């Protein structure tokens, strides 16, 4: 037996696919509008919306309404090292927050990625990326202090790390290697991102290499945790053999 909210869910999904009921900014019908349009209760409308949110078709923002997931918020995969710039290009106002900035001994993983010895001093930098009062991602960086003396005193709030390397230390980014996987966040990261501890997030584990004093060195090892409830990534694949 098909439940009433399931019937409504299918109708709403068809609207999403066809683009009906969607405002220019991606906003979808409200619970009240759905209730009035389809002659159902607000409870039924809410169940259908909740189900579509869980499936990744819709996302709800407190005080703003229901939106099509990814509408005007699709990031190219190569944008992950310039989060604030990308959010600005989406028409939002970026605002970053430094959660932690201190010198610590490198743990085994950071030392391996940065090709230094375990226990060598590194700058631990935790940064929360926001835009229009929404939290998008958290980045945890490990930066070796030996090539970048005094880096612990730099203001990272508004300036990208790679730009600081270039302007302050004459270190020029050459490449960044990434791995991507879906993970369940730690309690701390879940709290910072304002998601429940059982909500999967997308983890980019990355190492940036650059030229410093004529040598190519690992400049930064970082982990970036992205919320998956209202952001999507995109990429373009080129195919050979056709002119």
N, C-alpha and C positions, 0 to 999 in steps of 0.2 A: 504494500500500500504506500503510495506516494504522499508524503506529508504536505500540508498546505505551504509551509515555508519553502519546501523543495521545489514546488511548482513555481512559486514566486522567484526563487533563486534562478531557475532556468530562464524566465522572462527577463530578469535583470541582466543576466549574462548575455543574452541576445542583444540587449540594448547597448551593453558595453562594446560588444564586437562590432555593432553597426554604427556606433558613435552617437546614438540617440540619448537625449537627456544629459549630455555632457557639456558643461560650460567651456568657454575658450581657455580658461586656466586649468582645466582638467577636473573641476568639481562635478560630482555626481549628485543625483537627487537626494534630498534629505529623507529621513524616516517618515516625516509627516507627508511630504510630497508623494512618496511611494505608497503610503497608506491611503491617501486620497485617490491617487491615480488607479490603484488596483483593487480598491475596496477591501483592504485587509486591515487587521489590527496593527498598532505600532509594535507589538510584541513579535508578530509574524515578520514584519518588515525588518526589525532588528536582528532576528535570527538569520534571515536571508543575507543581510549585509555582513553579519559576523562570519558566516560561512564563506562568502566571497572574499573577505579579508584574509581568512586562513588559507584560502587557495591561492592567494597572491594577486588577485584581480583588483581589489580595492584596498585603500588604506584610510584610516580615520585619524584626524588631527583634532585634539581637544580644543573646543572653542572655534574651530574653523570649518569643520564639516567632513564629508566623505569625498575622496578623490580617487581617480584612476591611478593605480600604482605605476610609477615610472613616467607619468605624463609630465613633460618638461623637466624631468629629473633623471634622465638617462646619461650616465657618464661613459665616455670612451675609456677602454681599459688603460690606455697610456696616460690617463689623467691623474693617476693615484699619487704622483709625486708633486702635484700642484692643486691640492684640494680646494684651497680658498679661491684661487683663480677660477676654477671650474664652477664653483657655486656662484661666483659673481657673474659668470657668463650665462648662468641660468636665470639671471635677473634677481638674485637674492643678495642680501647683505651679509657677508661673512663676518664672523666674530669668533676668535680663537681664545682658548683658555689654557694656560699652563698649569698642569696638575702637580708636576714634580720637575725639579731641575737641580741635580746634585751629582757630585763626584762619588762613584762607588767602585769597588774592585770588580773587574770583569768576571762574570760567571763563565762556566765552561763553554756554553753555547755562544755567547757573545765573543769570547776570545777566539773560538774556532772560526766564526764568520769574519771577524776583523783581522785574523791572522796575527794575533798578539798572544802574549802569555796570560794564562789564567791569573787573575789577581791584579793585572795591570790596571791603572786608573782609566775609567771611561766616564763620560758624561751620560747620566741617565736623564732622558727628557721625555716626559709624558705630556701629550698635548691633545686637547679635545677640540674638534672642529665643529663649529656651529654655523647656522645661517638662518636668519629670520626666526630666531628663538627655537629652532629645531636642532637636535644633535644628530650629526651624520656619522661621525667616526672618531675613533681614538687611535693615536699613533704613539708607540713606545719605541724610542730611539736609543741606541748606544753609539757613542762617538768617542774614538780614542783621543785622549788629551795630548799625547806626545806630539803629533803633527799640528795640533791646533791649540797652542798655549793661550790660556785666558778665556777659552770658549765658554767656561761655566758662567762668565759674567755677561754674556751676550743676551740681548732681548730677542727671544724667538717668537714672541706673541704674534707679530704682524709680518715678519719677513721669512720667506721660505729658507729652509736650511741650506739648500744648494746655492742660493743666492748669497748667503752669508759666507759660505766656503769661498766663493769666487771673489767677493768684494773685500772681505777682511783678511783672508789667508792666502789669496792667489792660488786657490786649489780649484781646478776646473773639472766638472763632472764629465765622465766619459761614457759610462753605461750603468744601468741598474738591472740587476737580475731579480726576478720575482718567482715565487711559488704561490699558488692559490688553493685554498681548501675551505670547506665549510666546517665550523667547529662550534662547540657549546662553550660560551664564554665563562671565565671565572666570575665569582660573585662580585669582585671589585669592578671588572670591566662591564658586567651587566648593569651594575648600579650606575656607573658613569654614563653609559649609553641609554639608560632608562628603559631597559628591556627586562623581561623576566629571565631568570637564570637558565630556563630550558629553551630559550629562543635561539635558534642557530644564527650565527653571524659569519660573515665572509672574512677570512684572514688572508692578508697578503704578507708574506714573509720575504723581506727584500734586503739586498746589499747593494749600495751605491759605490762605484769605483770612480776615481778621478786622478788627474795628474797634479802632483805636488812636488816641487823641487826636482822636476825631471823624472819622477818615478810614478808609476801607476799603483795606487794603494787603495785598499778598502777605506772609505771615508765614513760610512755610516751603515750600521745594521739596524733595521727597524721592522716592527710588526705593526700592521695597520688593521684595525678591526672595524668593519663596516656593518651598520645595521642593514638588514635585508628586508625590512617591512615596507620601506617606501623609497628604496633606491635600487636601480638596476645598472648593469654595465653592458656596454655594447662594443663590438669590434667589426671591422670590415675585412673580409677575406677576398683577396684578388686571385683570379684564376687565369692561368696562361693558356695559350692555344686558340684565342679568339681575338680577331682584330676588328 
